[in-house]
Amino acid sequence: MHNFLKNFYYIITVITLIFLLKINYAMADDTLLGLNATAKHYCTCIFISNIEKDYCDSSYDLIMASTDADLLNQIKMIGYEVDFEKKEIIIKHEDYKIKSTFSEQTGCYFKK
């Protein structure tokens, strides 16, 4: 009986570790989600809707108003680059480089 309990303990420990490891990978990084949403918003606003930057900025503020204020301020400080020739929105932050590209066939999509 003692060996059974010991083996059972090890099995439960391994299953728990695997479960926790998968949860960590499954949980999305708020910063990455915010950067992706920002790149997609500006790509859609500027290249699909052909709206001016100031209006895109104000509509972004309205859309993101319900998110974490610290995250929103952090993303606004980072800013974004617009490449009108390649029709790309680029946001760089730490290890992240988010690039949302517009094409007539697919609309806005993420590119590595």
N, C-alpha and C positions, 0 to 999 in steps of 0.2 A: 504494500500500500504506500509506503514511503517513497519508493521510486516512481510510482504513478503520480503522486502529488508533485514531486520534483519535476518530472517531465511535463506535467500539465502546466506548472508555473512557467517553465521555459517556453512552451508553445504559446501561452497567453502573452508573455513578454515579447516574443518575436512578432506575433500578430499585431500587438499594440504599436510596436515601433514601426512596422510597415504601414499601418493605418495612419499614424501621425506623420510619417514621411510623405505619404500621398496627399494628406490634407495640406501640408506646407506648400507642396507644388501646385495644388489646385487653387489655393488662395491667391487672388490677383493682387498685384502690387498697385496700390492707389495711385502712385506717381505715374506709372506706366499707363494706367487707364486714363488718367487725366491728360497726359501727353497725346495719347492716341485720339481721344475725343477732341482735343484742341486742333490737332492736325487735320482731322476729318472735317471739323466745322469750317475751318478757314479754307480748305480746299473746295468744299461745297459752296461756301458763300462767295468766294472770289472767282473761281473758275466756272462753276456751273451756273450760279445765279447772277454772275457779273455785277456784284454789288461792291460799292466802295469800301475801303479798309475801315473807315470810321464807323460805318453802319455795322460791319461785321464785328468790330470790337464791342459795340454796344449790345448787339444781339447775343454775343458770346457771354457777356456779363449777365444778361437775363437768363440764359439757359443754365449757366453754371452757378447761379445764385443759391441753389439749394445744396450745393456741395460744401465740403469743408473749406472754410474761409482761408485757413492757412495754406492749404493745397492750391487754392485758386490764386492767392497772392504770389505764391512761389512760381506757379506756371506763368503768370503775367510778367514776373521779373525776368524769367528766362527769355521770353519773347519767341519770335519765329522769323524765319527768312522766307521770302517769296521769290521764286525763280520763274519769271513770266515766260522766259524762252522755253524752259523744260516743263512748265506748268506744274511746279512742285512747291509744296509747303514743307520746310525742313525745321525741325526742332531738335536741338542738341542739349543734353543735360546729363552730366556725369557719364555713365556707361551707355546711355541711351542715345540713339540717333533715329528719330522718327521721320519718315519721309512719306507724305501722302501725295500721290501723283494723279493727275487728271488725264484721261484719254477719252476720245469721243465714243469708243466702243464700250468701255467698262465704267466710265464715270471716275470717281475718286477711289483709289485703292492704295494699300500700303505696299511699300517697296523697301527691300533691304539694301 
